[in-house]
Amino acid sequence: MKTKILLKESEMPTHWYNVVADMPNPPTPPLGPDGQPVGPEALMAIFPEELIKQEVSRERWIPIPEAVRDILRLWRPSPLYRAHRLEQALKTPAKIYYKNESVSPAGSHKPNTAVAQAYYNKQAGIKRLTTETGAGQWGCALALAGQMFGLEVRVFMVKVSYHQKPYRRSMMQTWGANVYASPTDMTNSGRAILAKDPNSDGSLGIAISEAVEEAAGRDDTNYALGSVLNHVLLHQTIIGEEAKKQLAMVGDYPDMIFAPCGGGSNFGGIAFPFFADKAAGRDIQLVAVEPTSCPTLTKGVYAYDFGDAIGLTPLMKMFTLGHDFMPPGIHAGGLRYHGDSALVSQLHYEGLVDALAVPQLETFEAGVLFARCEGIVPAPESTHAIAAAVREAKRCAATGEAKTLLFNLSGHGHFDMSSYDRYFSGELQDYDYPEEAIQESLKHLPQVDFNPN
Ligand SMILES: *Cc1c(COP(=O)(O)O)cnc(C)c1O
């Protein structure tokens, strides 16, 4: 029985898959402050032209530049595993596969897009990139990619994570990046937050405001976002394309796919290449898994909202908890975002993508079970997908169904051991669904009466 299903380097995909080509309806456009769709030009202050073209492309296949493939080959193709020992522990007739994205140098799927973004910025003559990071995974990925292409990288790191994850900061510095605890007093956005709350823990939304503000104000500087945007999800589709080939090698095909969902990039990455088959009529369930404490897809509203806390970004139609929603300090820092990818949101709204919210303790329980069976210590974000797959595998054990399940192991948890410590010592808690805080922030949704017809 095979455990690792491996592709040769020569079998690494040569194109990214653009889900827009197979969506039943065109994507909703981002809107400017006047409530009208923003043209690609509006993004030129912070993104290179090639990425903006990808952001609005309707082409099904977009070639991966050779210079990007050269770097991706340092760890790709990533292995697909059959989780034999987890299946046995659960006494399930279900087959469980997982794609292991923790094998990248930064320890997650995020370098898949960081490398591409650094490449296109370098091509456009940019010298410096700014970005935000939550748990530190994205900052590490961009620091790595910046180093590979000789770009300076400046990272605004959410303050609560800056203190919880000091070694993530060291890792970014090893790859040559400069890292600041956000909110900082270096930007107007940061100073505005600190004036209201000097002890702010920060949030991804605030850090995005700081990074965007700085990039917009300098010609030699662009901004790079680790999730949410269409081009980011596009770059991640190499995950699902590889997984599809690997499953075909063992004659299998998933009934259900699970991935943790913060901004939607690793979910889109693994699920979209299979969406192509779903659009063609194949029966497959794509499940985005989120924390009950930041339940964007399951409890948010589908509306136009800002991508950041202050309101600097264009408005995107997405599931949102309100741009100033401050989620509890859960240990899956990468899942504490108020919104979600517009593409994932639209497909969820249209009933083509499913969502599930899982409480924190259940995710750690599943993560520990996974580590004890399969050996890999998963990132707290990834444990959400594991918990959902475990739930389904247990359900199959009860009904006798032999479903094929696939989940994305989006990263390892080697820098998250203090979170595991707190779980083992009983200090971790389940947060109630923060109903009041969500109701309050939803009152601040921008009023938009854009009608595409
Ligand atoms: C950032 C991150 C996530 C969540 O981000 P998405 O854009 O939703 O993928 C999930 N898992 C890991 C390991 C991450 O670093």
The ligand as a Gaussian input file, in Angstrom:
#p B3LYP/6-31G(d) Opt

LIG

0 1
 C       -2.116000      31.712000       6.114000
 C       -2.424000      30.316000       6.403000
 C       -3.731000      29.808000       6.276000
 C       -4.920000      30.671000       5.941000
 O       -4.814000      31.459000       4.814000
 P       -5.608000      31.113000       3.480000
 O       -5.330000      32.242000       2.571000
 O       -7.031000      30.952000       3.817000
 O       -4.994000      29.870000       2.961000
 C       -3.936000      28.476000       6.498000
 N       -2.932000      27.668000       6.861000
 C       -1.661000      28.109000       7.004000
 C       -0.585000      27.162000       7.425000
 C       -1.371000      29.443000       6.773000
 O       -0.120000      29.888000       6.916000

